[in-house]
Structures are given as C-alpha cells and as structure tokens.
Amino acid sequence: MRKTTKAVLYLKKRLITTVSLLCVFIAAAGVPAGCAPAPGDEAQETQTQEDRPELVLENFLMEDGYLDLEALQALNSECYAWISIEGTGMSFPLMQPSEDLSWYLSHDFWGNEDDNGCIYTEYYNNKDFQDPNTVIYGRNTESRFGMLHQYQDLSYFNEHREIKIYLADKVLTYRIFAAYPYDDRHLIMTYDFWDTNVFSTYLADVFSQRQMDAFIDDSMEVTVDDKIITLSTGVTGESEKRYLVQAVLVSE
C-alpha cells in the first residue's frame, strides 16, 4: 500500500488549483460552469513553486521501501530512479533526457535554468541497470557530483562504499571498488561493454590504475558477469579530465 507522501499531497493540490483556474476561465467567458472560483485562487497559484515537495528521498518512498516513481514522474516524466550514497549528502533523483543530452547539465528537475543541473544518464544506457556499465553524470559543483572528489581521501573512500539506486519495484545495492581521475573520453561510445573481451580488458585497466589520487580495492573481484555503475564528474581547471567513482552491483 502506498503511503500519502508530500509529493502526492502536492499533486492533489495542483489538480485542485488547475480545476479552479479552469472554472475562472469559463466564468470569465460567460459560460455557466456550475462552479465559482474559490477565494484566494490567485494567491494559491503564485505559491505553487513554494508548495512543491522537497526533493528528498523520504518524500518519495512507499511503505515497501521502493520508489514512488508515479509521483516523481507526475512532476517530471524524465525521472526514472533515485541514487543515494549513505552519509555523503549525495541523494538525487536520476534523470534521462529523451532528446537533448546536455539538457540536465544546465537545467534543474523543474526545468529551470540552473548551472548545477541534475544527475542523469544518457539514452545510450537502458533504464533497468542491466547494462554492463551504466554511466551516471553530474556537474562538478558543491551541491551535485563535486562531492565525489571527497573520495580522493582514503579514509573517506573506505567509509562510504555503499550506493543504493531506488526503482519502482526494487532497490539495487552497489559497492564502490574504484575512484580515480581519467581522461574525458565518452565511455559508452569508446567501449562496447557488451563485448566480454572489451569489458574484461577495460576492467583490467581500471584495476591497474596507480595514480597518486586513485584508490582501487584490489580485494574485490569484478568480472564481465557483473553489472557496474560509473559516476562521472569534471575536474576543476582540467577540462580534458573526469573524475570517476565506480561500483559493482552486490544485491537487488
């Protein structure tokens, strides 16, 4: 059974507002509508932005712990999941643009221009996380994936290893095995991860990273039979570089 979240309450209020405004329009046109505008409708409409549900995970969880995707998609149809890294402050709705791949680099969840953008995947990846490697992008800002750079500290890397991705029918749990700077090549366009030979070579390359600010958990075995996610963000002052945090699916 779905609990009444703040998101659901917001959607109900928005529906009431829409109906009230329609009645006002019909009345202004001189057409009997069987209803009259409710007092304060104009004020209610101007407060819509303030009344939006806060985009925090707790507002969009059902009683079974799964994501209330219906409520999220009623607000933005391009949202399809939620990503959260416990104890890091990183918890975001996950988007996938249907057309403009760069849209969520410069727009927020509500469609407003915002240099922080959103966390998103490209349509090269499926939305079920069954691809060998799902690449998740976010801007290198303090409120988005700029926080990934905290993984350049070994103690932080060791203490914050679990990533959860919430879907409408399951929760996927991943364990981080690598964090390192890389070049700016487009991973999905460069590597055919569905080719097991390519994927195997790629994983060997990841585990061979030996840069000063690269942390790799060599005790973990990741193979071509696994599903991984790659969190990708920029590197300040180095436009040709990316910082990657990678995790392997351990339960669903």
C-alpha positions as CSV (number, residue, x, y, z in Angstrom):
1,M,0.0,0.0,0.0
2,R,1.3,3.4,-0.9
3,K,1.6,5.9,1.9
4,T,0.4,9.5,1.3
5,T,3.7,11.3,0.6
6,K,4.2,15.0,0.5
7,A,4.5,14.6,-3.3
8,V,1.1,13.1,-3.5
9,L,-0.4,15.9,-1.4
10,Y,1.3,18.4,-3.7
11,L,-0.2,16.7,-6.8
12,K,-3.7,16.8,-5.3
13,K,-3.3,20.4,-4.5
14,R,-2.1,21.2,-8.0
15,L,-5.1,19.4,-9.5
16,I,-7.5,21.4,-7.4
17,T,-5.7,24.6,-8.4
18,T,-6.0,23.7,-12.1
19,V,-9.7,22.9,-11.8
20,S,-10.3,26.2,-10.0
21,L,-8.5,28.2,-12.7
22,L,-10.4,26.4,-15.4
23,C,-13.6,27.4,-13.7
24,V,-12.4,31.0,-13.5
25,F,-11.7,31.0,-17.3
26,I,-15.1,29.5,-18.1
27,A,-16.9,32.0,-15.9
28,A,-15.0,34.9,-17.5
29,A,-16.1,33.7,-20.9
30,G,-19.7,33.8,-19.7
31,V,-20.3,30.1,-19.9
32,P,-22.2,28.6,-17.0
33,A,-19.8,26.1,-15.4
34,G,-21.7,25.0,-12.2
35,C,-18.8,26.3,-10.1
36,A,-17.3,29.5,-8.9
37,P,-13.7,30.5,-8.3
38,A,-12.5,29.7,-4.8
39,P,-11.3,32.6,-2.7
40,G,-7.5,33.0,-2.9
41,D,-7.0,31.0,-6.1
42,E,-4.6,33.6,-7.5
43,A,-2.5,33.6,-4.3
44,Q,-2.5,29.8,-4.4
45,E,-1.2,29.7,-8.0
46,T,1.6,32.1,-7.1
47,Q,2.6,29.9,-4.2
48,T,2.8,26.8,-6.4
49,Q,6.6,26.9,-6.5
50,E,6.9,27.2,-2.8
51,D,4.5,24.3,-2.3
52,R,6.5,21.9,-4.4
53,P,7.5,18.8,-2.5
54,E,11.1,18.9,-1.3
55,L,13.2,16.7,-3.5
56,V,14.4,14.4,-0.7
57,L,14.2,10.6,-0.9
58,E,11.9,10.2,2.1
59,N,9.2,12.1,0.3
60,F,9.1,9.6,-2.5
61,L,9.4,6.2,-0.7
62,M,6.5,3.8,-0.5
63,E,5.8,1.6,2.6
64,D,7.7,-1.3,0.9
65,G,10.8,0.9,0.6
66,Y,10.5,1.2,-3.2
67,L,10.4,4.4,-5.1
68,D,7.1,6.2,-5.7
69,L,8.0,6.6,-9.3
70,E,4.5,7.6,-10.3
71,A,4.6,10.6,-8.0
72,L,8.0,11.6,-9.4
73,Q,7.1,11.2,-13.0
74,A,4.0,13.3,-12.4
75,L,6.4,16.1,-11.6
76,N,8.9,15.3,-14.4
77,S,8.3,12.4,-16.7
78,E,12.1,12.0,-17.4
79,C,12.8,10.9,-13.9
80,Y,13.2,7.1,-13.6
81,A,15.2,6.3,-10.5
82,W,16.8,7.8,-7.3
83,I,20.5,7.4,-6.4
84,S,21.8,7.8,-2.8
85,I,25.2,7.3,-1.2
86,E,24.7,7.0,2.6
87,G,26.5,9.5,4.7
88,T,27.7,11.7,1.9
89,G,24.9,14.1,1.3
90,M,24.6,12.7,-2.2
91,S,20.9,11.8,-2.8
92,F,19.3,12.8,-6.1
93,P,16.5,11.9,-8.5
94,L,18.0,10.3,-11.6
95,M,17.0,11.7,-15.0
96,Q,17.4,10.6,-18.6
97,P,16.7,13.2,-21.3
98,S,14.7,11.9,-24.2
99,E,16.3,14.3,-26.7
100,D,18.9,16.9,-25.7
101,L,21.7,15.0,-24.0
102,S,23.1,18.2,-22.5
103,W,19.7,19.4,-21.0
104,Y,20.4,18.4,-17.5
105,L,23.8,20.0,-17.4
106,S,22.1,23.3,-17.2
107,H,18.5,22.7,-16.0
108,D,17.1,21.6,-12.7
109,F,14.4,18.9,-12.0
110,W,11.7,21.5,-12.6
111,G,13.0,22.6,-16.0
112,N,14.5,25.9,-14.8
113,E,18.0,27.0,-15.9
114,D,20.5,26.0,-13.2
115,D,24.2,25.7,-13.5
116,N,24.1,22.8,-11.0
117,G,22.0,20.8,-13.4
118,C,20.7,17.3,-12.5
119,I,22.2,13.9,-12.1
120,Y,21.4,11.9,-15.2
121,T,22.2,9.1,-17.6
122,E,22.2,9.3,-21.4
123,Y,19.9,7.2,-23.6
124,Y,22.8,5.0,-24.6
125,N,22.1,3.3,-21.3
126,N,18.9,1.4,-20.6
127,K,16.9,2.4,-17.5
128,D,16.8,-1.0,-15.9
129,F,20.5,-1.0,-14.9
130,Q,21.1,-4.3,-16.6
131,D,23.8,-2.9,-18.9
132,P,27.3,-4.0,-18.2
133,N,28.2,-0.4,-17.3
134,T,25.7,2.4,-16.6
135,V,27.4,5.8,-16.7
136,I,25.8,8.5,-14.4
137,Y,26.8,12.1,-14.9
138,G,26.7,15.1,-12.7
139,R,28.2,18.6,-12.6
140,N,31.3,19.3,-10.6
141,T,29.6,21.6,-8.2
142,E,29.3,21.6,-4.4
143,S,25.6,20.5,-4.5
144,R,26.0,17.8,-7.2
145,F,28.8,15.4,-8.1
146,G,31.5,17.8,-6.9
147,M,31.1,15.9,-3.7
148,L,32.6,12.8,-5.4
149,H,36.0,14.4,-5.1
150,Q,35.9,13.6,-1.4
151,Y,36.7,10.1,-2.5
152,Q,40.3,11.3,-3.1
153,D,40.7,10.9,0.6
154,L,41.5,7.3,1.5
155,S,39.6,7.2,4.8
156,Y,36.5,8.7,3.1
157,F,36.8,6.1,0.3
158,N,36.9,3.3,2.9
159,E,34.0,4.7,5.0
160,H,31.5,5.5,2.2
161,R,31.3,2.5,-0.1
162,E,27.6,1.7,-0.5
163,I,25.4,3.2,-3.2
164,K,21.7,2.5,-3.5
165,I,19.6,3.0,-6.5
166,Y,15.8,3.0,-5.9
167,L,13.4,1.9,-8.6
168,A,9.7,1.4,-8.6
169,D,10.0,-2.4,-8.0
170,K,13.4,-2.9,-6.4
171,V,16.4,-1.4,-4.6
172,L,19.8,-2.0,-6.1
173,T,22.8,-2.0,-3.8
174,Y,26.3,-1.4,-5.2
175,R,29.7,-1.4,-3.5
176,I,32.4,1.1,-4.6
177,F,35.6,-0.5,-5.8
178,A,37.4,2.3,-7.6
179,A,37.8,6.1,-7.6
180,Y,40.3,7.8,-9.9
181,P,40.8,10.6,-12.4
182,Y,40.5,9.7,-16.1
183,D,40.5,11.4,-19.4
184,D,37.3,12.9,-20.9
185,R,36.6,10.1,-23.4
186,H,32.9,9.1,-23.7
187,L,33.0,5.7,-22.1
188,I,29.9,4.2,-23.8
189,M,30.9,5.5,-27.2
190,T,34.5,4.3,-26.7
191,Y,34.0,0.8,-25.3
192,D,31.5,-1.8,-26.3
193,F,30.9,-3.1,-22.8
194,W,28.5,-5.8,-24.2
195,D,31.6,-7.4,-25.8
196,T,33.0,-9.5,-22.9
197,N,36.6,-9.2,-24.3
198,V,36.3,-5.4,-24.4
199,F,34.8,-5.3,-20.9
200,S,37.4,-7.7,-19.5
201,T,40.2,-5.5,-20.9
202,Y,38.5,-2.4,-19.5
203,L,38.2,-3.8,-16.0
204,A,41.9,-4.9,-16.1
205,D,42.7,-1.3,-17.0
206,V,40.7,0.0,-14.0
207,F,42.4,-2.3,-11.5
208,S,45.8,-1.3,-12.9
209,Q,45.2,2.4,-12.0
210,R,48.2,3.5,-9.9
211,Q,47.9,7.3,-9.8
212,M,48.6,9.1,-6.6
213,D,44.9,10.1,-6.1
214,A,43.5,6.8,-7.4
215,F,42.0,4.3,-4.9
216,I,41.2,0.8,-6.1
217,D,40.0,-2.0,-3.8
218,D,42.1,-4.9,-5.1
219,S,40.4,-7.3,-2.7
220,M,37.2,-7.1,-4.7
221,E,36.7,-9.3,-7.8
222,V,34.7,-7.6,-10.6
223,T,34.2,-9.7,-13.7
224,V,32.4,-9.4,-17.0
225,D,29.4,-11.2,-15.4
226,D,28.9,-8.2,-13.1
227,K,26.9,-5.0,-13.6
228,I,28.7,-1.8,-12.7
229,I,27.9,1.8,-12.5
230,T,30.3,4.7,-13.2
231,L,29.7,8.1,-11.6
232,S,31.4,10.7,-13.7
233,T,32.1,14.4,-13.0
234,G,34.5,17.1,-14.0
235,V,37.9,18.1,-12.6
236,T,38.3,21.8,-11.7
237,G,40.7,23.6,-14.1
238,E,41.2,20.5,-16.2
239,S,38.5,20.3,-18.9
240,E,40.1,17.3,-20.5
241,K,39.8,15.2,-17.4
242,R,37.0,13.5,-15.5
243,Y,36.8,12.0,-12.0
244,L,35.2,8.6,-11.9
245,V,33.7,6.6,-9.0
246,Q,32.8,3.0,-9.9
247,A,30.7,0.5,-8.0
248,V,29.6,-3.1,-8.7
249,L,26.1,-4.5,-8.1
250,V,26.0,-6.7,-5.0
251,S,22.3,-7.2,-4.3
252,E,18.9,-6.4,-5.7
